[in-house]
């Protein structure tokens, strides 16, 4: 009787350890895997859900992966069970706009949002980025890289045409200039030296609902400065984490 009991225990233990790894298409699953799937003519299909269905998943585990049929992208939850954060696996989600305005004065006496959100180049995720006027809203908490390029010119404006102009620019978070400052030094409309450019690259932790804009301010005299021409200035925002 005891021998029979020992035999049953041994068989159960053997089944447990053999079942600890599963091989599909192979009888020798890799020792480091819990599941080893091999095939030369087939793939694996994971659950395919719409965005609404994904958002309706109850308590999704960290690392849970699905295929979003609305976006045609794999996504996984890099957030928590309580606060899911569905991130695409193929590439970072970004948005880019270029200017169409060439008449607004960029050399203002106080920090002012500039109209750089003119023409949409692309928006990988309209649920993540939304624009209204001169402001972009971030709808998901994360870390974002922001790059702004501003090409400006000093127009011929009568008696002010030869004043020195020095435009400064900063990224504004919720309307507050934040981070590094771009400055060209003095530019004036003399001997064809009437054009310059400002460049900013910054990384910020952004909370859902916060806004991003590019603001400029006068760093010298009060002569006007305008975008150089349509499409020569732009802003690029990319979620990196």
C-alpha positions in Angstrom: 0.0 0.0 0.0 2.8 2.4 0.9 4.6 1.5 -2.3 1.5 2.3 -4.3 1.2 5.7 -2.5 4.8 6.6 -3.2 4.4 5.6 -6.8 1.3 7.9 -7.2 3.2 10.8 -5.5 6.2 10.3 -7.8 3.9 10.2 -10.9 2.2 13.4 -9.8 5.5 15.2 -9.2 6.7 14.1 -12.5 3.6 15.4 -14.2 3.9 18.7 -12.3 7.5 19.3 -13.4 6.8 18.3 -17.0 3.7 20.6 -17.1 5.8 23.5 -15.8 6.9 24.0 -19.4 4.7 23.7 -22.5 5.9 23.1 -26.0 3.8 23.6 -29.1 5.4 22.2 -32.2 8.3 21.0 -30.2 8.8 18.2 -27.6 11.8 20.0 -26.1 10.7 23.5 -25.0 13.6 25.9 -24.2 14.6 25.6 -20.5 14.1 29.3 -20.0 10.5 29.4 -21.3 7.2 28.5 -19.8 5.7 28.3 -23.3 7.8 27.5 -26.4 6.0 27.6 -29.8 7.7 26.5 -33.0 6.3 26.5 -36.5 7.7 27.1 -40.0 4.4 28.0 -41.6 2.1 29.5 -39.0 2.0 32.4 -36.5 0.4 33.4 -33.2 -2.8 35.4 -32.9 -3.3 37.2 -29.7 -6.7 38.7 -28.8 -7.9 41.4 -31.2 -9.9 44.2 -29.7 -11.1 47.7 -30.5 -9.9 50.7 -28.5 -13.3 50.7 -26.6 -13.0 47.1 -25.8 -9.4 47.5 -24.6 -10.4 50.4 -22.3 -13.2 48.2 -20.9 -10.9 45.5 -19.7 -11.3 45.1 -16.0 -8.1 45.4 -13.9 -5.7 44.7 -16.8 -2.4 43.3 -15.6 0.9 45.2 -16.1 2.4 43.7 -19.2 -1.0 42.5 -20.7 -0.8 42.6 -24.5 -3.5 43.0 -27.1 -3.9 43.9 -30.7 -5.8 47.1 -31.3 -7.9 46.7 -34.5 -8.7 50.4 -34.7 -5.0 51.4 -34.8 -3.7 48.2 -36.3 -1.0 48.1 -33.6 0.1 45.9 -30.8 -0.4 47.5 -27.4 0.6 46.5 -23.9 -0.3 47.9 -20.5 2.8 49.6 -19.1 0.8 51.2 -16.3 -0.8 49.6 -13.3 -4.0 47.6 -12.8 -5.7 50.7 -11.3 -4.3 53.1 -13.9 -3.7 51.3 -17.2 -1.4 52.9 -19.8 -1.8 51.2 -23.2 1.4 51.8 -25.2 2.0 50.8 -28.8 4.9 48.5 -29.4 5.8 49.6 -32.9 6.9 53.2 -32.5 6.6 56.2 -30.3 3.4 58.3 -30.8 4.3 61.7 -32.1 2.6 64.8 -33.6 4.1 67.5 -35.8 2.8 70.9 -36.9 4.2 73.7 -39.1 3.4 77.4 -39.2 1.1 79.0 -41.8 1.0 82.4 -40.1 3.6 84.9 -41.3 2.1 88.2 -39.9 2.0 87.8 -36.0 4.7 89.7 -34.2 7.0 87.3 -32.4 8.9 90.1 -30.6 6.3 90.9 -28.0 6.8 92.7 -24.7 5.5 89.7 -22.7 5.6 86.0 -23.2 3.0 85.1 -25.8 1.8 81.8 -27.3 2.9 81.9 -31.0 0.8 80.5 -33.8 3.1 77.6 -34.7 0.2 75.0 -34.9 -0.8 76.0 -38.4 -0.6 73.0 -40.7 -0.8 69.4 -39.4 2.0 67.2 -40.7 0.9 64.1 -38.8 -0.8 63.0 -35.6 -0.1 59.3 -34.7 -2.8 59.3 -32.0 -5.6 61.8 -31.9 -6.6 60.5 -28.5 -3.2 61.4 -27.1 -2.7 64.9 -28.7 -5.4 67.5 -29.4 -4.8 71.1 -30.6 -7.0 74.2 -30.1 -5.7 77.5 -31.3 -2.0 78.0 -30.3 -2.1 75.2 -27.6 -1.6 71.4 -27.7 -3.2 69.3 -24.9 -1.5 66.1 -23.8 -4.2 63.6 -22.8 -2.0 60.8 -21.2 0.5 61.2 -18.4 4.1 60.4 -19.5 7.5 61.7 -20.6 7.6 63.7 -23.8 10.3 65.1 -26.0 9.4 68.5 -27.5 11.4 70.1 -30.4 10.6 73.5 -31.7 12.3 75.3 -34.7 11.4 79.0 -35.3 12.7 80.8 -38.3 12.0 84.5 -38.1 12.7 87.7 -40.1 12.8 91.4 -39.3 10.5 93.1 -41.8 11.0 96.5 -43.3 8.9 98.7 -41.0 9.7 102.3 -41.6 11.8 104.0 -38.9 12.0 100.7 -36.9 13.6 98.8 -39.7 17.1 99.2 -38.4 16.5 98.5 -34.7 18.3 95.5 -33.2 15.9 92.7 -32.5 16.5 89.7 -30.1 13.7 87.2 -29.9 13.7 84.6 -27.1 11.6 81.4 -27.0 10.6 78.8 -24.4 8.3 75.8 -24.1 5.3 76.7 -21.9 3.6 74.1 -19.8 0.1 75.2 -18.8 1.0 78.7 -20.0 4.2 78.9 -17.9 7.5 79.2 -19.7 9.6 76.3 -18.6 13.0 74.8 -19.2 15.7 76.0 -21.6 15.6 79.4 -23.4 16.5 79.8 -27.1 18.0 83.2 -28.1 19.6 84.3 -31.3 21.3 87.5 -30.1 20.7 90.7 -32.0 19.4 90.7 -35.6 18.6 93.9 -37.6 17.5 94.7 -41.1 20.7 96.0 -42.4 23.0 94.6 -45.1 20.6 91.7 -45.5 21.3 90.5 -42.0 17.6 90.3 -41.2 16.9 86.7 -40.5 17.6 84.2 -37.7 16.3 81.0 -36.1 15.6 79.6 -32.7 15.8 75.9 -31.7 14.6 74.1 -28.6 14.7 70.5 -27.6 13.4 69.6 -24.1 12.0 66.6 -22.3 9.3 67.0 -19.7 7.1 64.7 -17.5 3.6 65.8 -18.5 0.4 65.1 -16.6 -2.7 64.2 -18.5 -4.6 67.4 -19.3 -1.6 69.7 -19.3 -1.0 72.0 -22.3 2.0 72.7 -24.4 2.7 75.9 -26.3 5.7 77.8 -27.6 6.1 81.3 -26.3 8.3 84.1 -27.4 9.3 87.4 -25.8 11.2 90.5 -26.7 14.9 90.3 -25.8 15.9 93.7 -27.3 14.2 96.6 -29.0 10.6 96.7 -30.0 10.9 96.3 -33.8 8.6 93.5 -35.1 9.7 90.1 -36.0 7.6 87.6 -38.0 7.8 83.9 -39.1 10.1 83.9 -42.1 7.7 82.1 -44.4 5.0 79.4 -44.4 6.3 76.0 -43.3 9.7 77.1 -42.1 8.9 76.8 -38.4 7.6 73.7 -36.7 6.9 71.9 -33.4 7.4 68.1 -32.9 6.1 66.3 -29.8 6.9 62.6 -29.1 5.9 60.4 -26.2 9.1 58.6 -25.1 7.9 56.9 -21.9 
